[in-house]
């Protein structure tokens, strides 16, 4: 039996990430193959679907939300298959759009996005980074207001 654990605050069983494109899993699919086929980052893809990358929690969601019913050969994880019901995961959008943000106050103070971009300056200069993709996905769902 795959190793799984329910998250402390589970997402609803019918959770659909906003802006995600549904994809029906097939035999032979994996997180890695879906990411490669669609030009996405593997960790960001997992996080986008379940808002966690903890393997035990991901397994729990794969069984409960995606309906995976076939274990991997080592028995530790669930694998995608055409028998999974509903058998759907979501591909995250490759381009994100943001609403304009009205900045008020001291013009020297940076907004949330500027602070995050500063933290990942090297990622953007290189033009490729696994953390960059995860940063954008995380930013979309978890941006918190600045605290003074």
N, CA, C and O atoms as a GROMACS GRO file, in nm:
protein
  592
    1UNK      N    1   0.086  -0.119   0.000
    1UNK     CA    2   0.000   0.000   0.000
    1UNK      C    3   0.090   0.124   0.000
    1UNK      O    4   0.181   0.134   0.082
    2UNK      N    5   0.065   0.221  -0.091
    2UNK     CA    6   0.144   0.344  -0.095
    2UNK      C    7   0.142   0.419   0.038
    2UNK      O    8   0.046   0.413   0.114
    3UNK      N    9   0.252   0.489   0.062
    3UNK     CA   10   0.267   0.567   0.185
    3UNK      C   11   0.193   0.700   0.167
    3UNK      O   12   0.226   0.778   0.078
    4UNK      N   13   0.094   0.723   0.251
    4UNK     CA   14   0.018   0.848   0.239
    4UNK      C   15  -0.022   0.900   0.375
    4UNK      O   16  -0.032   0.825   0.472
    5UNK      N   17  -0.046   1.031   0.380
    5UNK     CA   18  -0.090   1.097   0.502
    5UNK      C   19  -0.177   1.215   0.463
    5UNK      O   20  -0.141   1.292   0.374
    6UNK      N   21  -0.291   1.229   0.530
    6UNK     CA   22  -0.379   1.343   0.503
    6UNK      C   23  -0.313   1.472   0.552
    6UNK      O   24  -0.254   1.473   0.660
    7UNK      N   25  -0.321   1.580   0.474
    7UNK     CA   26  -0.269   1.709   0.520
    7UNK      C   27  -0.348   1.759   0.640
    7UNK      O   28  -0.461   1.717   0.663
    8UNK      N   29  -0.287   1.849   0.717
    8UNK     CA   30  -0.358   1.905   0.833
    8UNK      C   31  -0.483   1.980   0.790
    8UNK      O   32  -0.586   1.971   0.857
    9UNK      N   33  -0.476   2.053   0.680
    9UNK     CA   34  -0.593   2.125   0.628
    9UNK      C   35  -0.613   2.084   0.483
    9UNK      O   36  -0.568   2.153   0.392
   10UNK      N   37  -0.680   1.970   0.460
   10UNK     CA   38  -0.694   1.920   0.323
   10UNK      C   39  -0.778   2.011   0.233
   10UNK      O   40  -0.872   2.077   0.277
   11UNK      N   41  -0.740   2.011   0.107
   11UNK     CA   42  -0.820   2.079   0.006
   11UNK      C   43  -0.948   1.998  -0.016
   11UNK      O   44  -0.951   1.879   0.016
   12UNK      N   45  -1.053   2.060  -0.070
   12UNK     CA   46  -1.174   1.982  -0.101
   12UNK      C   47  -1.143   1.872  -0.204
   12UNK      O   48  -1.052   1.886  -0.285
   13UNK      N   49  -1.218   1.765  -0.199
   13UNK     CA   50  -1.196   1.653  -0.292
   13UNK      C   51  -1.214   1.696  -0.437
   13UNK      O   52  -1.154   1.636  -0.527
   14UNK      N   53  -1.294   1.798  -0.461
   14UNK     CA   54  -1.318   1.844  -0.598
   14UNK      C   55  -1.236   1.969  -0.632
   14UNK      O   56  -1.273   2.044  -0.723
   15UNK      N   57  -1.125   1.993  -0.560
   15UNK     CA   58  -1.042   2.112  -0.582
   15UNK      C   59  -0.992   2.119  -0.725
   15UNK      O   60  -0.937   2.022  -0.779
   16UNK      N   61  -1.013   2.236  -0.787
   16UNK     CA   62  -0.961   2.264  -0.920
   16UNK      C   63  -0.881   2.393  -0.911
   16UNK      O   64  -0.939   2.498  -0.884
   17UNK      N   65  -0.750   2.388  -0.933
   17UNK     CA   66  -0.671   2.510  -0.921
   17UNK      C   67  -0.718   2.614  -1.023
   17UNK      O   68  -0.738   2.582  -1.140
   18UNK      N   69  -0.736   2.738  -0.979
   18UNK     CA   70  -0.781   2.843  -1.071
   18UNK      C   71  -0.685   2.858  -1.190
   18UNK      O   72  -0.564   2.865  -1.173
   19UNK      N   73  -0.742   2.862  -1.308
   19UNK     CA   74  -0.662   2.880  -1.429
   19UNK      C   75  -0.600   2.753  -1.482
   19UNK      O   76  -0.531   2.757  -1.584
   20UNK      N   77  -0.622   2.640  -1.415
   20UNK     CA   78  -0.562   2.514  -1.459
   20UNK      C   79  -0.637   2.453  -1.576
   20UNK      O   80  -0.758   2.470  -1.591
   21UNK      N   81  -0.563   2.383  -1.660
   21UNK     CA   82  -0.621   2.310  -1.772
   21UNK      C   83  -0.632   2.164  -1.734
   21UNK      O   84  -0.530   2.101  -1.704
   22UNK      N   85  -0.753   2.107  -1.732
   22UNK     CA   86  -0.767   1.967  -1.693
   22UNK      C   87  -0.696   1.873  -1.791
   22UNK      O   88  -0.699   1.894  -1.912
   23UNK      N   89  -0.632   1.772  -1.737
   23UNK     CA   90  -0.565   1.670  -1.818
   23UNK      C   91  -0.604   1.534  -1.764
   23UNK      O   92  -0.588   1.507  -1.645
   24UNK      N   93  -0.654   1.448  -1.851
   24UNK     CA   94  -0.694   1.312  -1.814
   24UNK      C   95  -0.572   1.222  -1.818
   24UNK      O   96  -0.513   1.202  -1.925
   25UNK      N   97  -0.532   1.167  -1.703
   25UNK     CA   98  -0.411   1.084  -1.697
   25UNK      C   99  -0.432   0.952  -1.769
   25UNK      O  100  -0.543   0.899  -1.776
   26UNK      N  101  -0.323   0.900  -1.823
   26UNK     CA  102  -0.324   0.775  -1.900
   26UNK      C  103  -0.216   0.681  -1.846
   26UNK      O  104  -0.130   0.723  -1.768
   27UNK      N  105  -0.222   0.556  -1.886
   27UNK     CA  106  -0.116   0.461  -1.852
   27UNK      C  107   0.016   0.516  -1.902
   27UNK      O  108   0.026   0.565  -2.015
   28UNK      N  109   0.118   0.508  -1.818
   28UNK     CA  110   0.252   0.554  -1.857
   28UNK      C  111   0.280   0.699  -1.826
   28UNK      O  112   0.396   0.741  -1.830
   29UNK      N  113   0.177   0.778  -1.794
   29UNK     CA  114   0.199   0.917  -1.755
   29UNK      C  115   0.267   0.922  -1.619
   29UNK      O  116   0.252   0.831  -1.537
   30UNK      N  117   0.342   1.029  -1.597
   30UNK     CA  118   0.400   1.057  -1.466
   30UNK      C  119   0.406   1.208  -1.452
   30UNK      O  120   0.386   1.281  -1.550
   31UNK      N  121   0.432   1.256  -1.331
   31UNK     CA  122   0.448   1.400  -1.314
   31UNK      C  123   0.557   1.451  -1.407
   31UNK      O  124   0.543   1.555  -1.471
   32UNK      N  125   0.667   1.376  -1.414
   32UNK     CA  126   0.781   1.417  -1.496
   32UNK      C  127   0.744   1.422  -1.645
   32UNK      O  128   0.777   1.518  -1.714
   33UNK      N  129   0.676   1.318  -1.694
   33UNK     CA  130   0.642   1.317  -1.836
   33UNK      C  131   0.543   1.428  -1.872
   33UNK      O  132   0.554   1.489  -1.978
   34UNK      N  133   0.447   1.455  -1.782
   34UNK     CA  134   0.353   1.565  -1.808
   34UNK      C  135   0.424   1.699  -1.810
   34UNK      O  136   0.396   1.784  -1.895
   35UNK      N  137   0.517   1.718  -1.714
   35UNK     CA  138   0.592   1.844  -1.709
   35UNK      C  139   0.676   1.862  -1.835
   35UNK      O  140   0.674   1.969  -1.896
   36UNK      N  141   0.749   1.759  -1.874
   36UNK     CA  142   0.833   1.768  -1.994
   36UNK      C  143   0.751   1.794  -2.120
   36UNK      O  144   0.787   1.879  -2.202
   37UNK      N  145   0.641   1.722  -2.134
   37UNK     CA  146   0.555   1.735  -2.252
   37UNK      C  147   0.495   1.876  -2.264
   37UNK      O  148   0.467   1.922  -2.375
   38UNK      N  149   0.475   1.942  -2.151
   38UNK     CA  150   0.407   2.071  -2.152
   38UNK      C  151   0.498   2.189  -2.114
   38UNK      O  152   0.450   2.300  -2.096
   39UNK      N  153   0.628   2.164  -2.103
   39UNK     CA  154   0.723   2.270  -2.071
   39UNK      C  155   0.704   2.328  -1.932
   39UNK      O  156   0.720   2.449  -1.912
   40UNK      N  157   0.671   2.244  -1.836
   40UNK     CA  158   0.645   2.288  -1.699
   40UNK      C  159   0.750   2.230  -1.604
   40UNK      O  160   0.822   2.137  -1.638
   41UNK      N  161   0.756   2.286  -1.486
   41UNK     CA  162   0.844   2.237  -1.381
   41UNK      C  163   0.770   2.130  -1.300
   41UNK      O  164   0.654   2.150  -1.263
   42UNK      N  165   0.836   2.018  -1.273
   42UNK     CA  166   0.771   1.906  -1.204
   42UNK      C  167   0.717   1.946  -1.067
   42UNK      O  168   0.599   1.924  -1.038
   43UNK      N  169   0.802   2.004  -0.981
   43UNK     CA  170   0.758   2.042  -0.846
   43UNK      C  171   0.647   2.144  -0.851
   43UNK      O  172   0.552   2.138  -0.772
   44UNK      N  173   0.657   2.239  -0.944
   44UNK     CA  174   0.553   2.341  -0.955
   44UNK      C  175   0.421   2.278  -0.999
   44UNK      O  176   0.314   2.320  -0.954
   45UNK      N  177   0.428   2.178  -1.086
   45UNK     CA  178   0.308   2.109  -1.132
   45UNK      C  179   0.239   2.036  -1.016
   45UNK      O  180   0.117   2.044  -1.001
   46UNK      N  181   0.318   1.965  -0.936
   46UNK     CA  182   0.262   1.896  -0.819
   46UNK      C  183   0.202   1.998  -0.723
   46UNK      O  184   0.089   1.981  -0.677
   47UNK      N  185   0.277   2.104  -0.693
   47UNK     CA  186   0.229   2.207  -0.601
   47UNK      C  187   0.102   2.273  -0.651
   47UNK      O  188   0.010   2.298  -0.574
   48UNK      N  189   0.095   2.300  -0.780
   48UNK     CA  190  -0.022   2.363  -0.840
   48UNK      C  191  -0.147   2.278  -0.816
   48UNK      O  192  -0.255   2.332  -0.789
   49UNK      N  193  -0.133   2.147  -0.825
   49UNK     CA  194  -0.248   2.058  -0.809
   49UNK      C  195  -0.291   2.039  -0.664
   49UNK      O  196  -0.411   2.030  -0.637
   50UNK      N  197  -0.196   2.033  -0.570
   50UNK     CA  198  -0.231   1.995  -0.434
   50UNK      C  199  -0.183   2.093  -0.327
   50UNK      O  200  -0.207   2.070  -0.208
   51UNK      N  201  -0.115   2.201  -0.367
   51UNK     CA  202  -0.061   2.301  -0.274
   51UNK      C  203   0.030   2.239  -0.168
   51UNK      O  204   0.036   2.286  -0.054
   52UNK      N  205   0.098   2.132  -0.208
   52UNK     CA  206   0.200   2.067  -0.125
   52UNK      C  207   0.292   1.990  -0.218
   52UNK      O  208   0.253   1.952  -0.328
   53UNK      N  209   0.414   1.966  -0.172
   53UNK     CA  210   0.505   1.877  -0.244
   53UNK      C  211   0.550   1.764  -0.151
   53UNK      O  212   0.640   1.687  -0.185
   54UNK      N  213   0.488   1.755  -0.033
   54UNK     CA  214   0.518   1.647   0.060
   54UNK      C  215   0.471   1.515  -0.004
   54UNK      O  216   0.351   1.500  -0.031
   55UNK      N  217   0.561   1.420  -0.028
   55UNK     CA  218   0.524   1.296  -0.099
   55UNK      C  219   0.408   1.219  -0.035
   55UNK      O  220   0.323   1.166  -0.106
   56UNK      N  221   0.404   1.213   0.098
   56UNK     CA  222   0.296   1.140   0.165
   56UNK      C  223   0.161   1.207   0.141
   56UNK      O  224   0.060   1.140   0.119
   57UNK      N  225   0.160   1.340   0.145
   57UNK     CA  226   0.036   1.414   0.122
   57UNK      C  227  -0.003   1.408  -0.025
   57UNK      O  228  -0.122   1.398  -0.057
   58UNK      N  229   0.095   1.414  -0.116
   58UNK     CA  230   0.067   1.403  -0.259
   58UNK      C  231   0.002   1.267  -0.287
   58UNK      O  232  -0.095   1.260  -0.363
   59UNK      N  233   0.055   1.160  -0.228
   59UNK     CA  234  -0.006   1.027  -0.246
   59UNK      C  235  -0.150   1.026  -0.197
   59UNK      O  236  -0.238   0.966  -0.260
   60UNK      N  237  -0.175   1.091  -0.084
   60UNK     CA  238  -0.311   1.096  -0.030
   60UNK      C  239  -0.405   1.165  -0.129
   60UNK      O  240  -0.515   1.116  -0.156
   61UNK      N  241  -0.360   1.278  -0.184
   61UNK     CA  242  -0.442   1.350  -0.284
   61UNK      C  243  -0.458   1.269  -0.413
   61UNK      O  244  -0.564   1.270  -0.474
   62UNK      N  245  -0.352   1.200  -0.454
   62UNK     CA  246  -0.362   1.120  -0.577
   62UNK      C  247  -0.469   1.013  -0.563
   62UNK      O  248  -0.543   0.987  -0.658
   63UNK      N  249  -0.478   0.953  -0.445
   63UNK     CA  250  -0.583   0.852  -0.425
   63UNK      C  251  -0.720   0.918  -0.413
   63UNK      O  252  -0.815   0.879  -0.481
   64UNK      N  253  -0.730   1.020  -0.325
   64UNK     CA  254  -0.861   1.079  -0.295
   64UNK      C  255  -0.912   1.170  -0.406
   64UNK      O  256  -1.028   1.156  -0.448
   65UNK      N  257  -0.831   1.262  -0.455
   65UNK     CA  258  -0.878   1.360  -0.553
   65UNK      C  259  -0.868   1.311  -0.697
   65UNK      O  260  -0.960   1.331  -0.776
   66UNK      N  261  -0.757   1.246  -0.731
   66UNK     CA  262  -0.736   1.203  -0.869
   66UNK      C  263  -0.791   1.063  -0.892
   66UNK      O  264  -0.822   1.026  -1.006
   67UNK      N  265  -0.805   0.987  -0.787
   67UNK     CA  266  -0.862   0.852  -0.799
   67UNK      C  267  -0.761   0.747  -0.844
   67UNK      O  268  -0.800   0.644  -0.899
   68UNK      N  269  -0.633   0.773  -0.823
   68UNK     CA  270  -0.531   0.675  -0.861
   68UNK      C  271  -0.553   0.547  -0.782
   68UNK      O  272  -0.582   0.550  -0.662
   69UNK      N  273  -0.539   0.434  -0.850
   69UNK     CA  274  -0.567   0.305  -0.786
   69UNK      C  275  -0.462   0.199  -0.814
   69UNK      O  276  -0.479   0.082  -0.780
   70UNK      N  277  -0.351   0.241  -0.878
   70UNK     CA  278  -0.243   0.147  -0.905
   70UNK      C  279  -0.114   0.196  -0.838
   70UNK      O  280  -0.070   0.307  -0.864
   71UNK      N  281  -0.055   0.112  -0.752
   71UNK     CA  282   0.072   0.152  -0.689
   71UNK      C  283   0.188   0.137  -0.786
   71UNK      O  284   0.181   0.061  -0.883
   72UNK      N  285   0.296   0.211  -0.759
   72UNK     CA  286   0.419   0.196  -0.836
   72UNK      C  287   0.477   0.058  -0.807
   72UNK      O  288   0.438  -0.005  -0.709
   73UNK      N  289   0.568   0.009  -0.891
   73UNK     CA  290   0.624  -0.125  -0.867
   73UNK      C  291   0.685  -0.144  -0.727
   73UNK      O  292   0.679  -0.254  -0.672
   74UNK      N  293   0.743  -0.037  -0.669
   74UNK     CA  294   0.800  -0.052  -0.534
   74UNK      C  295   0.692  -0.043  -0.426
   74UNK      O  296   0.721  -0.066  -0.308
   75UNK      N  297   0.568  -0.008  -0.463
   75UNK     CA  298   0.457  -0.004  -0.369
   75UNK      C  299   0.451   0.120  -0.282
   75UNK      O  300   0.364   0.129  -0.195
   76UNK      N  301   0.541   0.216  -0.301
   76UNK     CA  302   0.548   0.332  -0.213
   76UNK      C  303   0.460   0.449  -0.257
   76UNK      O  304   0.426   0.535  -0.175
   77UNK      N  305   0.425   0.454  -0.384
   77UNK     CA  306   0.350   0.569  -0.437
   77UNK      C  307   0.236   0.522  -0.526
   77UNK      O  308   0.232   0.407  -0.570
   78UNK      N  309   0.143   0.614  -0.552
   78UNK     CA  310   0.039   0.589  -0.651
   78UNK      C  311   0.092   0.634  -0.786
   78UNK      O  312   0.168   0.730  -0.795
   79UNK      N  313   0.051   0.564  -0.892
   79UNK     CA  314   0.090   0.603  -1.026
   79UNK      C  315  -0.033   0.635  -1.110
   79UNK      O  316  -0.143   0.586  -1.083
   80UNK      N  317  -0.014   0.719  -1.212
   80UNK     CA  318  -0.123   0.752  -1.302
   80UNK      C  319  -0.158   0.630  -1.386
   80UNK      O  320  -0.071   0.551  -1.422
   81UNK      N  321  -0.285   0.616  -1.418
   81UNK     CA  322  -0.329   0.510  -1.508
   81UNK      C  323  -0.464   0.549  -1.567
   81UNK      O  324  -0.532   0.638  -1.516
   82UNK      N  325  -0.501   0.482  -1.674
   82UNK     CA  326  -0.629   0.512  -1.739
   82UNK      C  327  -0.747   0.462  -1.656
   82UNK      O  328  -0.862   0.496  -1.687
   83UNK      N  329  -0.722   0.383  -1.552
   83UNK     CA  330  -0.832   0.334  -1.467
   83UNK      C  331  -0.862   0.429  -1.350
   83UNK      O  332  -0.957   0.406  -1.276
   84UNK      N  333  -0.781   0.534  -1.334
   84UNK     CA  334  -0.806   0.630  -1.226
   84UNK      C  335  -0.936   0.706  -1.253
   84UNK      O  336  -0.962   0.745  -1.367
   85UNK      N  337  -1.016   0.725  -1.150
   85UNK     CA  338  -1.142   0.801  -1.162
   85UNK      C  339  -1.150   0.904  -1.052
   85UNK      O  340  -1.144   0.864  -0.936
   86UNK      N  341  -1.164   1.030  -1.079
   86UNK     CA  342  -1.189   1.089  -1.210
   86UNK      C  343  -1.067   1.092  -1.301
   86UNK      O  344  -1.081   1.112  -1.421
   87UNK      N  345  -0.947   1.074  -1.246
   87UNK     CA  346  -0.828   1.063  -1.330
   87UNK      C  347  -0.783   1.194  -1.392
   87UNK      O  348  -0.727   1.194  -1.501
   88UNK      N  349  -0.808   1.304  -1.323
   88UNK     CA  350  -0.774   1.435  -1.379
   88UNK      C  351  -0.674   1.508  -1.289
   88UNK      O  352  -0.692   1.513  -1.167
   89UNK      N  353  -0.570   1.563  -1.350
   89UNK     CA  354  -0.480   1.658  -1.285
   89UNK      C  355  -0.486   1.785  -1.369
   89UNK      O  356  -0.542   1.785  -1.479
   90UNK      N  357  -0.428   1.892  -1.318
   90UNK     CA  358  -0.440   2.022  -1.386
   90UNK      C  359  -0.302   2.076  -1.422
   90UNK      O  360  -0.211   2.078  -1.340
   91UNK      N  361  -0.290   2.120  -1.546
   91UNK     CA  362  -0.168   2.184  -1.594
   91UNK      C  363  -0.179   2.332  -1.565
   91UNK      O  364  -0.281   2.394  -1.593
   92UNK      N  365  -0.073   2.390  -1.508
   92UNK     CA  366  -0.079   2.532  -1.474
   92UNK      C  367  -0.050   2.617  -1.598
   92UNK      O  368   0.019   2.573  -1.690
   93UNK      N  369  -0.103   2.739  -1.599
   93UNK     CA  370  -0.080   2.826  -1.714
   93UNK      C  371   0.068   2.864  -1.724
   93UNK      O  372   0.132   2.890  -1.622
   94UNK      N  373   0.120   2.867  -1.844
   94UNK     CA  374   0.261   2.903  -1.864
   94UNK      C  375   0.282   3.053  -1.853
   94UNK      O  376   0.392   3.099  -1.821
   95UNK      N  377   0.179   3.130  -1.879
   95UNK     CA  378   0.188   3.275  -1.867
   95UNK      C  379   0.085   3.322  -1.767
   95UNK      O  380  -0.034   3.290  -1.779
   96UNK      N  381   0.129   3.395  -1.669
   96UNK     CA  382   0.038   3.447  -1.568
   96UNK      C  383   0.016   3.595  -1.591
   96UNK      O  384   0.107   3.667  -1.630
   97UNK      N  385  -0.106   3.638  -1.568
   97UNK     CA  386  -0.136   3.780  -1.577
   97UNK      C  387  -0.171   3.830  -1.438
   97UNK      O  388  -0.231   3.758  -1.358
   98UNK      N  389  -0.132   3.951  -1.409
   98UNK     CA  390  -0.157   4.010  -1.279
   98UNK      C  391  -0.242   4.134  -1.296
   98UNK      O  392  -0.227   4.208  -1.393
   99UNK      N  393  -0.328   4.156  -1.202
   99UNK     CA  394  -0.405   4.280  -1.199
   99UNK      C  395  -0.311   4.393  -1.162
   99UNK      O  396  -0.217   4.374  -1.085
  100UNK      N  397  -0.335   4.513  -1.219
  100UNK     CA  398  -0.251   4.626  -1.181
  100UNK      C  399  -0.262   4.652  -1.031
  100UNK      O  400  -0.369   4.634  -0.972
  101UNK      N  401  -0.153   4.694  -0.973
  101UNK     CA  402  -0.152   4.722  -0.830
  101UNK      C  403  -0.125   4.870  -0.810
  101UNK      O  404  -0.025   4.923  -0.859
  102UNK      N  405  -0.213   4.936  -0.738
  102UNK     CA  406  -0.197   5.077  -0.706
  102UNK      C  407  -0.100   5.089  -0.589
  102UNK      O  408  -0.128   5.041  -0.480
  103UNK      N  409   0.014   5.154  -0.613
  103UNK     CA  410   0.115   5.170  -0.508
  103UNK      C  411   0.101   5.309  -0.449
  103UNK      O  412   0.104   5.409  -0.520
  104UNK      N  413   0.085   5.312  -0.318
  104UNK     CA  414   0.072   5.439  -0.249
  104UNK      C  415   0.179   5.448  -0.142
  104UNK      O  416   0.235   5.347  -0.100
  105UNK      N  417   0.207   5.568  -0.098
  105UNK     CA  418   0.304   5.584   0.011
  105UNK      C  419   0.440   5.618  -0.041
  105UNK      O  420   0.454   5.673  -0.151
  106UNK      N  421   0.540   5.586   0.036
  106UNK     CA  422   0.679   5.618   0.005
  106UNK      C  423   0.718   5.553  -0.127
  106UNK      O  424   0.713   5.431  -0.140
  107UNK      N  425   0.758   5.635  -0.228
  107UNK     CA  426   0.794   5.578  -0.358
  107UNK      C  427   0.917   5.487  -0.350
  107UNK      O  428   0.942   5.410  -0.443
  108UNK      N  429   0.994   5.495  -0.243
  108UNK     CA  430   1.111   5.409  -0.227
  108UNK      C  431   1.074   5.269  -0.180
  108UNK      O  432   1.158   5.179  -0.184
  109UNK      N  433   0.952   5.250  -0.135
  109UNK     CA  434   0.909   5.119  -0.085
  109UNK      C  435   0.866   5.031  -0.201
  109UNK      O  436   0.792   5.075  -0.289
  110UNK      N  437   0.913   4.906  -0.203
  110UNK     CA  438   0.883   4.815  -0.313
  110UNK      C  439   0.753   4.739  -0.287
  110UNK      O  440   0.719   4.710  -0.172
  111UNK      N  441   0.680   4.708  -0.395
  111UNK     CA  442   0.559   4.627  -0.380
  111UNK      C  443   0.597   4.479  -0.365
  111UNK      O  444   0.715   4.444  -0.377
  112UNK      N  445   0.500   4.396  -0.340
  112UNK     CA  446   0.525   4.253  -0.313
  112UNK      C  447   0.600   4.186  -0.428
  112UNK      O  448   0.695   4.111  -0.404
  113UNK      N  449   0.559   4.211  -0.551
  113UNK     CA  450   0.621   4.146  -0.665
  113UNK      C  451   0.767   4.188  -0.678
  113UNK      O  452   0.853   4.104  -0.706
  114UNK      N  453   0.797   4.318  -0.659
  114UNK     CA  454   0.935   4.365  -0.669
  114UNK      C  455   1.024   4.298  -0.565
  114UNK      O  456   1.139   4.264  -0.595
  115UNK      N  457   0.974   4.277  -0.445
  115UNK     CA  458   1.052   4.210  -0.340
  115UNK      C  459   1.080   4.066  -0.380
  115UNK      O  460   1.193   4.019  -0.365
  116UNK      N  461   0.979   3.996  -0.430
  116UNK     CA  462   0.997   3.856  -0.471
  116UNK      C  463   1.095   3.849  -0.588
  116UNK      O  464   1.182   3.762  -0.589
  117UNK      N  465   1.081   3.938  -0.685
  117UNK     CA  466   1.172   3.936  -0.800
  117UNK      C  467   1.316   3.963  -0.758
  117UNK      O  468   1.408   3.903  -0.812
  118UNK      N  469   1.336   4.053  -0.662
  118UNK     CA  470   1.470   4.080  -0.611
  118UNK      C  471   1.532   3.953  -0.551
  118UNK      O  472   1.652   3.928  -0.567
  119UNK      N  473   1.450   3.874  -0.481
  119UNK     CA  474   1.499   3.751  -0.419
  119UNK      C  475   1.541   3.648  -0.523
  119UNK      O  476   1.618   3.557  -0.492
  120UNK      N  477   1.491   3.660  -0.646
  120UNK     CA  478   1.517   3.560  -0.750
  120UNK      C  479   1.586   3.622  -0.871
  120UNK      O  480   1.571   3.573  -0.983
  121UNK      N  481   1.660   3.730  -0.849
  121UNK     CA  482   1.724   3.802  -0.959
  121UNK      C  483   1.812   3.711  -1.044
  121UNK      O  484   1.808   3.718  -1.166
  122UNK      N  485   1.890   3.625  -0.980
  122UNK     CA  486   1.978   3.534  -1.054
  122UNK      C  487   1.899   3.437  -1.140
  122UNK      O  488   1.941   3.402  -1.250
  123UNK      N  489   1.783   3.392  -1.090
  123UNK     CA  490   1.700   3.299  -1.166
  123UNK      C  491   1.656   3.360  -1.298
  123UNK      O  492   1.657   3.294  -1.402
  124UNK      N  493   1.619   3.487  -1.294
  124UNK     CA  494   1.569   3.551  -1.415
  124UNK      C  495   1.682   3.585  -1.511
  124UNK      O  496   1.661   3.584  -1.632
  125UNK      N  497   1.801   3.615  -1.459
  125UNK     CA  498   1.915   3.641  -1.546
  125UNK      C  499   1.954   3.515  -1.621
  125UNK      O  500   1.989   3.522  -1.739
  126UNK      N  501   1.948   3.400  -1.555
  126UNK     CA  502   1.981   3.274  -1.620
  126UNK      C  503   1.871   3.232  -1.717
  126UNK      O  504   1.897   3.160  -1.814
  127UNK      N  505   1.749   3.276  -1.691
  127UNK     CA  506   1.638   3.244  -1.778
  127UNK      C  507   1.580   3.105  -1.758
  127UNK      O  508   1.486   3.066  -1.826
  128UNK      N  509   1.636   3.030  -1.664
  128UNK     CA  510   1.583   2.897  -1.637
  128UNK      C  511   1.614   2.860  -1.493
  128UNK      O  512   1.728   2.867  -1.447
  129UNK      N  513   1.512   2.823  -1.424
  129UNK     CA  514   1.532   2.781  -1.286
  129UNK      C  515   1.410   2.706  -1.240
  129UNK      O  516   1.297   2.745  -1.268
  130UNK      N  517   1.432   2.599  -1.168
  130UNK     CA  518   1.320   2.525  -1.112
  130UNK      C  519   1.249   2.608  -1.006
  130UNK      O  520   1.127   2.605  -0.996
  131UNK      N  521   1.326   2.684  -0.928
  131UNK     CA  522   1.263   2.763  -0.823
  131UNK      C  523   1.184   2.878  -0.883
  131UNK      O  524   1.085   2.922  -0.824
  132UNK      N  525   1.225   2.926  -0.998
  132UNK     CA  526   1.155   3.037  -1.063
  132UNK      C  527   1.012   2.996  -1.096
  132UNK      O  528   0.917   3.069  -1.068
  133UNK      N  529   0.997   2.880  -1.157
  133UNK     CA  530   0.865   2.830  -1.194
  133UNK      C  531   0.777   2.811  -1.070
  133UNK      O  532   0.660   2.848  -1.069
  134UNK      N  533   0.837   2.752  -0.967
  134UNK     CA  534   0.763   2.730  -0.843
  134UNK      C  535   0.728   2.863  -0.780
  134UNK      O  536   0.620   2.879  -0.722
  135UNK      N  537   0.819   2.960  -0.789
  135UNK     CA  538   0.795   3.093  -0.734
  135UNK      C  539   0.671   3.154  -0.798
  135UNK      O  540   0.585   3.207  -0.727
  136UNK      N  541   0.661   3.147  -0.931
  136UNK     CA  542   0.546   3.207  -0.999
  136UNK      C  543   0.416   3.137  -0.961
  136UNK      O  544   0.314   3.202  -0.939
  137UNK      N  545   0.420   3.004  -0.953
  137UNK     CA  546   0.300   2.930  -0.915
  137UNK      C  547   0.259   2.966  -0.773
  137UNK      O  548   0.142   2.992  -0.745
  138UNK      N  549   0.357   2.967  -0.684
  138UNK     CA  550   0.330   2.999  -0.544
  138UNK      C  551   0.280   3.143  -0.531
  138UNK      O  552   0.188   3.170  -0.454
  139UNK      N  553   0.342   3.233  -0.605
  139UNK     CA  554   0.304   3.374  -0.600
  139UNK      C  555   0.156   3.392  -0.636
  139UNK      O  556   0.086   3.472  -0.574
  140UNK      N  557   0.111   3.318  -0.735
  140UNK     CA  558  -0.026   3.331  -0.785
  140UNK      C  559  -0.128   3.301  -0.675
  140UNK      O  560  -0.234   3.364  -0.669
  141UNK      N  561  -0.096   3.206  -0.587
  141UNK     CA  562  -0.193   3.159  -0.488
  141UNK      C  563  -0.166   3.205  -0.346
  141UNK      O  564  -0.256   3.198  -0.261
  142UNK      N  565  -0.045   3.252  -0.317
  142UNK     CA  566  -0.012   3.276  -0.178
  142UNK      C  567   0.048   3.413  -0.152
  142UNK      O  568   0.119   3.430  -0.053
  143UNK      N  569   0.022   3.510  -0.235
  143UNK     CA  570   0.076   3.642  -0.210
  143UNK      C  571   0.007   3.702  -0.089
  143UNK      O  572  -0.116   3.711  -0.083
  144UNK      N  573   0.088   3.744   0.006
  144UNK     CA  574   0.037   3.803   0.128
  144UNK      C  575   0.062   3.954   0.125
  144UNK      O  576   0.159   3.997   0.063
  145UNK      N  577  -0.022   4.034   0.189
  145UNK     CA  578   0.003   4.178   0.193
  145UNK      C  579   0.130   4.209   0.272
  145UNK      O  580   0.169   4.135   0.363
  146UNK      N  581   0.194   4.319   0.236
  146UNK     CA  582   0.312   4.363   0.310
  146UNK      C  583   0.275   4.399   0.452
  146UNK      O  584   0.166   4.449   0.479
  147UNK      N  585   0.367   4.374   0.541
  147UNK     CA  586   0.347   4.414   0.680
  147UNK      C  587   0.446   4.524   0.709
  147UNK      O  588   0.564   4.513   0.676
  148UNK      N  589   0.400   4.631   0.771
  148UNK     CA  590   0.487   4.745   0.799
  148UNK      C  591   0.584   4.714   0.911
  148UNK      O  592   0.665   4.799   0.948
   0.00000   0.00000   0.00000
